[in-house]
Amino acid sequence: MSDLSIEYQASLRHLNTFGFEVTADQLVMIRDTEQLAQLMGRLSQDPQPLLVLGGGSNLVLAEHVPGVVACMAIRRWEPTIEADRVRLWVGAGESWHETVEHTLRQGWYGLENLALIPGTVGAAPVQNIGAYGVELKDRLSRVEVFDCMESRLKILEREACGFAYRDSLFKSGEPGRYIITAVELNLSLIPDVQVGYAALRTALGDVREPDPQQVFDAVCVVRRSKLPSPDRVGNAGSFFKNPVISDKECRRLCTQEPDLVFYPDSSGGCKLAAGWLIDRCGLKGYRQNSVGVYPDQALVLVNWGGGDREAIERLAEYIQLKVRERFGVELEPEPRFYP
């Protein structure tokens, strides 16, 4: 273990994918669990606000972040193979997409639909990331956390994590109590591809029985065609959750909008495509000065340069208003706003 190194008045511009100019009072890189315990011990003696940061990919930051920002940089790669299953512990600081790539190269299947999702492994359970018919909860068995209430490391089984659509115990159940240090993934040596989404089937073309690598490649093609890389255009990925409404309300909307895009939801209702709602309001490519709606994907809000949190909030509120006026549906932002 190395001692904590604290950077004061640190820029977070390269630690948030919107690329906002943000300054943190203190920035600490956490490379192992001992450093994390040391930091939490200090904060117990000198309480300050704490933001635990992964890749900053699902976050909207204010210009000034008070207290301490702890950037999780814990590396870990620990597989256990049992019959046709692979149990893989991955550190919170590992890149999510690189983890997907590496498991595929090893012949460990299950993550291919989750390719190109930005951010770190430690941030993935917070949102219960998902794409093209697969959610993280489908591929996760346990999470290692530091329990800030009990001041110790512990293991949480999947059932204890409160996973729901873009939600979890870590996000809304007991936010701030647990700091994720590692995730145990449950993968397979036997391919079982999921290609139910129309966009994925289109990208696969004439391939009738795709293998996991082909699914991975197709997912990358689809995502790159619709979603801008934060390296080129500042964004936080999909900005709004797909709203879930009752079956009765869905029938009403289908009468109003015969080509309404929706999917059956496990709750018995219908999940609407938020991007379609925004697009139908004529807002794809809409711009408010330095921020706007991405021209190729209405679900993505972007910082064209010089934008900040206030500008994104104004844009999001305008979009919510227009969708509410036309469809009577409330859109809920997906990223976390801090502080």
Disulfide bonds with the S-S distance in Angstrom:
none
